[in-house]
């Protein structure tokens, strides 16, 4: 059997989707990704982005990126471990540690690499990583890269988590969980997780990629939201959502961060985060602290859309965040709705297996502080029209 045979089969499937107008991946954006964007030559309302606070096109963020390029150039040309460690990398880490109220922080080139590096550095041969079955793919892959044992529990099922903990009492263990789940938009049951971790001697690593800048009075994420900042050992986040850049970070005790810094292979063997991205994330963090009204507007928009979809009769699962899934439970109807919504001027993400379990196919929508009332009303009108057309409401 030819190694490349599977590639030809996949290409044939892709071609079939394209012929039916059902291929919604690698779409071509030709504008800044704001509340509206130009996609494949068509201006649409963007409700498929993680730009929660709308900072990717903010003048101050862009100016900071330009100035960083003027001073440092476009690239660091090497790993932070050797020649690519800039003063602004360390300044951003100090700022993140202060913001998250942790002793230290470490910046990686991407959020994906952050989970790969931190998890594989911490979870050794005799250790156990415990994860929610809806955790992000980067967490799963970080566990695969480690030499430890991996155990999954049913989504947000605290009885299942306790059963696992009960069976590994003598092991060193790390519970790794998304603060906000990226497809469903629901929040981890952090109070129960903290209680179980204390009872069974486990450590907690919180992936707050979709919560930083969004949850908590100060935008510090899930732990602040629940008043449990002192009870979470490690907080991971990305720059590619509210921080308007690319990159990721992990924050926690200084000795743990130092260990990750000197052991994590994705840190040591990858070129460091470019100067423009460091400056963008740093400036976005300043704006998050200075302008809480952005977060207030984001939540106003979120509540409007949650209410609007439920009034129309859509299933939004257990979402309570700016990520609002429209659960369709049928692949072809999901594709068809995505196509028709685009034709009606609305960009959404079609999410099917394996990104979600079979039978849980959905349209992933997400909202920004910069969406206007008029734009959101147009989105709801399009969902009403298309939903009736496809027969899902």
C-alpha positions as CSV (number, residue, x, y, z in Angstrom):
1,X,0.0,0.0,0.0
2,X,1.3,3.5,-0.9
3,X,1.9,5.9,2.0
4,X,0.4,8.7,0.0
5,X,-2.9,6.9,-0.9
6,X,-4.7,8.5,2.0
7,X,-3.8,11.9,0.7
8,X,-5.4,11.3,-2.6
9,X,-8.6,10.1,-0.9
10,X,-8.7,13.2,1.3
11,X,-8.2,15.5,-1.7
12,X,-11.1,13.8,-3.5
13,X,-13.3,14.4,-0.5
14,X,-12.2,18.1,-0.3
15,X,-13.0,18.5,-4.0
16,X,-16.5,17.2,-3.5
17,X,-17.1,19.7,-0.7
18,X,-15.8,22.5,-2.8
19,X,-18.1,21.6,-5.7
20,X,-21.1,21.7,-3.4
21,X,-20.0,25.0,-1.9
22,X,-19.4,23.3,1.5
23,X,-15.7,23.9,2.0
24,X,-15.3,26.5,4.7
25,X,-11.6,26.1,5.6
26,X,-8.6,28.3,4.7
27,X,-11.0,31.1,3.6
28,X,-9.2,34.1,2.2
29,X,-9.5,37.3,4.4
30,X,-8.6,40.5,2.6
31,X,-9.0,43.1,5.4
32,X,-8.4,43.6,9.1
33,X,-10.4,41.1,11.2
34,X,-12.8,43.5,12.9
35,X,-16.5,43.3,13.5
36,X,-16.8,43.3,9.7
37,X,-14.3,41.8,7.3
38,X,-13.8,41.1,3.6
39,X,-13.7,37.3,3.0
40,X,-13.3,35.9,-0.5
41,X,-14.1,39.4,-1.9
42,X,-17.4,39.8,0.1
43,X,-17.9,42.1,3.1
44,X,-19.5,40.2,5.9
45,X,-20.2,40.6,9.6
46,X,-17.6,38.6,11.4
47,X,-19.0,36.4,14.1
48,X,-16.3,33.7,13.8
49,X,-13.3,35.4,15.4
50,X,-11.6,35.2,18.8
51,X,-10.8,39.0,18.7
52,X,-13.1,39.4,21.8
53,X,-12.1,43.0,22.7
54,X,-11.6,44.1,19.1
55,X,-7.9,45.0,19.7
56,X,-6.3,43.5,16.6
57,X,-6.9,46.7,14.7
58,X,-6.5,49.1,17.6
59,X,-4.3,52.1,16.6
60,X,-2.2,51.8,19.8
61,X,-1.5,48.1,19.2
62,X,-0.5,48.7,15.6
63,X,1.7,51.6,16.5
64,X,3.5,49.5,19.1
65,X,4.1,46.7,16.6
66,X,5.5,49.2,14.1
67,X,7.9,50.8,16.6
68,X,9.1,47.4,17.8
69,X,10.0,46.5,14.2
70,X,11.8,49.8,13.7
71,X,13.9,49.1,16.9
72,X,14.4,45.3,16.8
73,X,13.7,44.3,13.2
74,X,11.2,41.6,12.1
75,X,12.7,38.5,13.8
76,X,14.9,37.4,16.6
77,X,16.6,34.9,14.3
78,X,16.9,32.2,17.0
79,X,15.7,30.6,20.1
80,X,15.3,32.5,23.3
81,X,17.5,29.9,24.9
82,X,20.5,31.1,22.8
83,X,20.3,34.4,20.9
84,X,16.7,35.4,20.7
85,X,15.9,36.7,24.2
86,X,15.0,40.3,24.0
87,X,14.5,42.8,26.9
88,X,10.9,43.2,25.8
89,X,10.3,39.4,26.2
90,X,11.3,39.7,29.8
91,X,9.3,42.9,30.3
92,X,6.1,41.2,29.0
93,X,6.7,38.3,31.3
94,X,7.0,40.6,34.3
95,X,3.8,42.4,33.2
96,X,1.9,39.1,32.7
97,X,3.0,37.8,36.1
98,X,1.9,41.0,37.8
99,X,-1.5,41.0,35.9
100,X,-2.2,37.4,36.9
101,X,-0.9,37.8,40.4
102,X,1.7,35.0,40.0
103,X,5.4,35.0,40.9
104,X,6.6,34.5,37.3
105,X,5.5,34.0,33.7
106,X,7.1,32.6,30.6
107,X,6.3,33.6,27.0
108,X,6.3,31.1,24.1
109,X,6.1,31.6,20.4
110,X,2.5,30.3,20.2
111,X,-0.3,29.2,22.5
112,X,-0.1,25.7,21.1
113,X,3.6,25.5,21.9
114,X,2.9,26.7,25.4
115,X,0.7,23.7,26.2
116,X,3.1,21.3,24.5
117,X,6.1,22.7,26.4
118,X,4.6,23.2,29.8
119,X,2.8,19.8,30.0
120,X,5.6,17.7,28.6
121,X,8.1,19.4,30.9
122,X,6.1,18.8,34.0
123,X,4.5,15.4,33.5
124,X,7.1,12.7,33.8
125,X,7.1,8.9,33.6
126,X,5.6,8.2,37.0
127,X,3.1,11.1,36.8
128,X,-0.5,11.4,35.7
129,X,-2.1,14.1,33.6
130,X,-5.9,14.3,34.1
131,X,-7.9,16.2,31.4
132,X,-11.4,17.0,30.5
133,X,-12.5,15.2,27.3
134,X,-13.4,18.6,25.7
135,X,-9.9,20.1,26.4
136,X,-8.2,21.8,23.6
137,X,-6.1,19.7,21.1
138,X,-2.9,21.4,22.3
139,X,-3.5,20.0,25.8
140,X,-4.1,16.5,24.4
141,X,-0.9,16.8,22.3
142,X,1.1,18.1,25.2
143,X,0.1,15.0,27.1
144,X,1.1,12.8,24.2
145,X,4.5,14.5,24.2
146,X,5.0,13.8,27.8
147,X,6.0,10.4,29.2
148,X,3.3,10.4,31.8
149,X,0.0,8.5,32.0
150,X,-3.1,10.3,30.7
151,X,-6.6,10.0,32.0
152,X,-9.7,11.7,30.6
153,X,-13.0,12.4,32.4
154,X,-16.4,13.2,30.9
155,X,-16.9,16.9,30.2
156,X,-17.3,18.9,33.4
157,X,-18.3,15.7,35.2
158,X,-16.9,16.1,38.7
159,X,-17.9,12.6,39.9
160,X,-15.9,11.1,37.0
161,X,-12.9,13.3,38.0
162,X,-13.1,12.2,41.6
163,X,-13.2,8.5,40.5
164,X,-10.0,9.0,38.6
165,X,-8.3,10.8,41.5
166,X,-9.5,8.1,43.9
167,X,-7.7,5.5,41.8
168,X,-4.3,7.3,41.7
169,X,-3.9,8.5,45.2
170,X,-0.2,7.7,45.4
171,X,0.7,9.3,42.1
172,X,1.9,12.8,41.3
173,X,-0.9,14.3,39.3
174,X,-1.8,17.4,37.3
175,X,-5.3,18.4,36.4
176,X,-5.3,20.3,33.1
177,X,-8.5,22.0,32.1
178,X,-9.8,24.8,29.8
179,X,-11.3,27.7,31.8
180,X,-13.7,28.5,28.9
181,X,-14.2,25.6,26.5
182,X,-13.4,26.8,23.0
183,X,-16.3,25.1,21.1
184,X,-19.1,25.0,23.7
185,X,-18.5,28.3,25.4
186,X,-19.2,26.9,28.8
187,X,-17.0,27.4,31.9
188,X,-15.1,24.8,33.8
189,X,-16.5,23.9,37.3
190,X,-13.4,25.4,38.9
191,X,-14.7,25.5,42.4
192,X,-15.3,21.8,42.4
193,X,-12.0,21.1,40.7
194,X,-10.1,23.1,43.3
195,X,-11.9,21.2,46.1
196,X,-11.0,17.8,44.6
197,X,-7.4,18.8,43.9
198,X,-6.9,19.8,47.5
199,X,-8.6,16.6,48.8
200,X,-6.4,14.4,46.6
201,X,-3.1,16.3,46.5
202,X,-3.3,17.3,42.8
203,X,-1.9,20.4,41.1
204,X,-4.1,22.5,38.7
205,X,-3.1,23.9,35.3
206,X,-5.8,26.2,33.8
207,X,-5.8,26.9,30.1
208,X,-7.4,30.4,30.0
209,X,-6.9,31.1,26.3
210,X,-10.6,32.2,25.9
211,X,-10.9,33.7,29.4
212,X,-8.1,36.2,29.7
213,X,-9.5,39.7,29.0
214,X,-13.0,38.3,29.1
215,X,-13.8,36.8,32.6
216,X,-13.3,38.4,36.0
217,X,-13.7,41.9,37.2
218,X,-10.2,42.8,36.0
219,X,-10.2,40.4,33.0
220,X,-7.8,38.0,34.7
221,X,-9.8,35.0,33.7
222,X,-11.6,32.0,35.2
223,X,-9.7,32.0,38.5
224,X,-10.6,35.6,39.2
225,X,-14.2,35.0,38.0
226,X,-14.6,32.4,40.8
227,X,-12.3,34.2,43.4
228,X,-9.9,31.3,43.3
229,X,-6.7,33.0,42.0
230,X,-4.6,31.6,45.0
231,X,-5.9,28.1,44.4
232,X,-4.8,27.6,40.8
233,X,-1.2,26.6,40.4
234,X,-0.6,27.5,36.8
235,X,-2.4,29.7,34.4
236,X,-1.8,29.4,30.7
237,X,-3.0,31.8,28.1
238,X,-2.6,32.9,24.5
239,X,-1.9,36.3,22.8
240,X,-4.1,35.4,19.8
241,X,-7.5,36.2,21.4
242,X,-7.9,39.3,23.6
243,X,-4.2,40.2,23.4
244,X,-4.3,40.9,19.7
245,X,-1.1,39.1,18.6
246,X,0.4,35.6,18.3
247,X,2.1,33.8,21.2
248,X,1.3,32.2,24.5
249,X,2.4,32.2,28.2
250,X,2.3,30.2,31.4
251,X,2.3,31.8,34.8
252,X,2.9,30.3,38.2
253,X,5.5,29.8,41.0
254,X,8.9,31.0,40.0
255,X,10.7,27.7,40.5
256,X,8.1,25.9,38.3
257,X,8.4,28.5,35.6
258,X,12.2,28.2,35.7
259,X,11.9,24.4,35.3
260,X,9.7,24.8,32.3
261,X,12.0,27.5,30.9
262,X,15.0,25.1,30.9
263,X,13.2,21.8,30.0
264,X,10.4,22.6,27.6
265,X,11.5,21.5,24.1
266,X,9.2,23.8,22.2
267,X,10.8,26.7,24.1
268,X,14.4,25.6,23.6
269,X,14.1,24.5,20.0
270,X,11.8,27.1,18.5
271,X,12.7,30.7,17.3
272,X,11.4,33.2,19.8
273,X,8.3,35.4,19.5
274,X,8.9,38.2,17.0
275,X,9.3,41.8,18.4
276,X,6.1,43.1,16.9
277,X,4.0,40.4,18.5
278,X,5.6,41.0,21.9
279,X,4.9,44.7,21.7
280,X,1.3,44.1,20.4
281,X,0.5,41.8,23.3
282,X,2.0,44.1,25.8
283,X,0.1,47.1,24.6
284,X,-3.2,45.1,24.4
285,X,-2.6,44.1,28.0
286,X,-2.3,47.8,29.0
287,X,-5.6,48.5,27.2
288,X,-7.4,45.7,29.0
289,X,-6.4,47.2,32.3
290,X,-7.1,50.8,31.3
291,X,-10.4,50.3,29.6
292,X,-12.8,47.9,31.5
293,X,-15.6,49.4,29.4
294,X,-14.5,47.2,26.5
295,X,-15.2,44.1,28.6
296,X,-18.6,45.6,29.7
297,X,-19.6,46.1,26.1
298,X,-18.5,42.6,25.2
299,X,-20.8,41.2,27.8
300,X,-23.7,43.4,26.8
301,X,-23.3,42.0,23.2
302,X,-23.0,38.4,24.6
303,X,-26.2,38.6,26.6
304,X,-28.1,40.1,23.7
305,X,-27.0,37.3,21.4
306,X,-27.6,34.5,23.9
307,X,-31.1,35.8,24.5
308,X,-31.7,36.4,20.7
309,X,-30.8,32.8,19.7
310,X,-32.8,31.2,22.4
311,X,-35.8,33.4,21.4
312,X,-35.4,32.1,17.9
313,X,-35.5,28.5,19.2
314,X,-31.8,27.6,18.7
315,X,-29.9,25.2,21.0
316,X,-26.9,27.1,22.4
317,X,-25.9,24.3,24.8
318,X,-24.6,25.5,28.1
319,X,-22.7,28.5,26.8
320,X,-22.4,31.5,29.1
321,X,-19.6,33.4,27.4
322,X,-19.0,35.2,24.1
323,X,-18.5,31.8,22.5
324,X,-22.0,30.8,21.5
325,X,-22.5,27.5,19.7
326,X,-25.5,26.9,17.6
327,X,-26.0,23.2,17.9
328,X,-27.3,21.6,14.7
329,X,-26.4,17.9,15.2
330,X,-26.2,17.2,11.4
331,X,-23.1,17.7,9.3
332,X,-24.8,18.6,6.0
333,X,-27.2,21.0,7.6
334,X,-24.3,22.6,9.4
335,X,-22.5,23.1,6.1
336,X,-25.6,24.3,4.3
337,X,-26.3,26.9,7.1
338,X,-22.7,28.1,7.0
339,X,-23.0,28.6,3.2
340,X,-26.4,30.4,3.3
341,X,-25.3,32.6,6.2
342,X,-22.3,33.7,4.2
343,X,-24.5,34.5,1.3
344,X,-26.6,36.6,3.7
345,X,-23.5,38.5,4.9
346,X,-22.6,36.6,8.1
347,X,-19.3,34.7,8.6
348,X,-19.5,31.8,11.1
349,X,-17.4,28.6,11.7
350,X,-18.8,25.2,10.7
351,X,-17.6,22.7,13.4
352,X,-17.9,19.0,12.8
353,X,-16.2,15.8,14.0
354,X,-13.5,15.4,15.2
355,X,-13.5,19.0,16.5
356,X,-16.7,18.0,18.3
357,X,-18.2,14.5,18.9
358,X,-20.3,13.0,16.1
359,X,-23.9,14.1,16.7
360,X,-22.8,17.4,18.2
361,X,-22.1,19.3,14.9
362,X,-22.5,23.1,15.4
363,X,-21.9,26.5,14.1
364,X,-19.4,28.3,16.3
365,X,-20.2,32.0,16.8
366,X,-18.2,34.4,18.9
367,X,-18.6,38.1,19.6
368,X,-16.5,41.2,20.0
369,X,-16.8,44.4,22.0
370,X,-16.8,46.3,18.7
371,X,-19.9,44.7,17.3
372,X,-22.7,47.3,17.0
373,X,-26.3,46.8,17.8
374,X,-27.2,47.1,14.1
375,X,-24.7,44.4,13.2
376,X,-26.0,42.0,15.8
377,X,-29.6,42.6,14.7
378,X,-28.6,41.7,11.2
379,X,-26.9,38.5,12.4
380,X,-30.0,37.4,14.2
381,X,-32.2,38.3,11.2
382,X,-29.9,36.1,9.0
383,X,-30.1,33.2,11.5
384,X,-33.9,33.4,11.5
385,X,-34.1,33.4,7.7
386,X,-31.6,30.7,7.1
387,X,-32.7,28.5,10.0
388,X,-36.2,28.4,8.6
389,X,-34.9,27.8,5.1
390,X,-32.8,24.8,6.3
391,X,-35.5,23.6,8.7
392,X,-33.6,23.7,11.9
393,X,-36.0,26.2,13.7
